[in-house]
C-alpha cells in the first residue's frame, strides 16, 4: 500500500494515525499575468489622454492637413484651387533652389558635427577639472545659447557688415585701406555660408558643453583614480575611460544637432536677409516660408514642407536605428 502511494506521487505523512492530504503543485501554465482592470484603464486615460489630445491637435492633424493641401494649387484663399496630385512634389524635387537649399542644410549638418562637437568636448574636459571660477566660466559659455536668436543675429550682422565693426577694425589695423576694400563676410558667395556656420557654432556650442559637463558627472571617479594609480596620464584617462563612457551623451547631442541643422531657419534668415547672396545661404525652411508668404504658393510650399518633414523623420529614424540602438536597448533592459 505504501509503495503504491509513493509510486502515484502522493505524500504519506502519518501523524497520529491520520494521513495528510497530498500537496498539489500549481502548474506553470496556470500562472497568468494580471489583467488591467477598468480602474487602471481610467487612470491611463486620465494621465495620457490630455497629452494625446494636445499631440493630435498640434502635430497629427496639421501633418495630415498639410499632406492634403499639398495636392492642390492653393494660394492661401478660401478655395484650395485645382487638384494636381504629385505635381507639386515633382516640381519641388526638380527646383534648383530647393536642391541648393538641401545642400546648404547638409553642409550645416556636417560642419556642426565636425566643429561644434570636438571643440565643445575639449572645453568640457578642461572645465571638468578643478579650476577657480569654474561656475562663472560655465555661465559665460551658456549665455550665447540662452540669448535670443533675434538679438544674436542682429549683433553678428552688425559685426560682419561691409561697414561693420570687424572691417572697421581691420581698416584701423592697416589690413585694408577702406571698408569697401575689406572682406564681404555676408555678401561673398564663398564666405557667406562659412560665416553662418561660425555664428551657429558660437550660438549653440554652449548647449553641447553643458550636456557634456552633465555627462561627465556620471563618470565613476574610482575608475579614474584606479587608472591614475596604474600610471595613466590625463590624456590616456580621457581617451580610454572618460570619452567612451560619455558616448551616450555625445550621441544625444549629435541627434539634436542633426535635427536642428536640417530645420535651420531663424539665424540664417537674420544674418543673410533671406538667403543672400544669390540664394547661396538658402535653407529648406527658408524656401518653404518664401514660397508661401512671398509668392503665395501655399500648395507648393506645403509640398516642400512635407518633403522637409520626411527628410527630418528619415534622418531621425536612421540615426536612432543605427547609432543610438545600443543606448535604446540598454534603457529598455533597465526599465524591465
Protein Blocks (a to p, Z undefined) as FASTA:
>chain_A
ZZmmmmnopacddeehiacdddddddfklpccddddfklmmmmmmmmmmmmmmmmmmmmm
mmmmmmmmmmpccehiabnbjaehjmmmmmmmmmmklmmmmmmmmmmmmmmmmmmmmmmm
mmmmmmmpccehklmmmmmmmmmmmpcfklmmmmmmmmmpmklmklmmmmmnomambfkl
mccfklcfklmmmmmmmmmmmmmmmmmmmmmmmmmmmpcfklmmmmmmnopafklmmmmm
mmmmmmmmmmmmmmmmmmmmmmgcklmmmmnogoiahhllccfklmmmmmmmmnopaklm
mmmmmmmmmmmmmmmmmmmmmmmmmmmmmmmmmmZZ
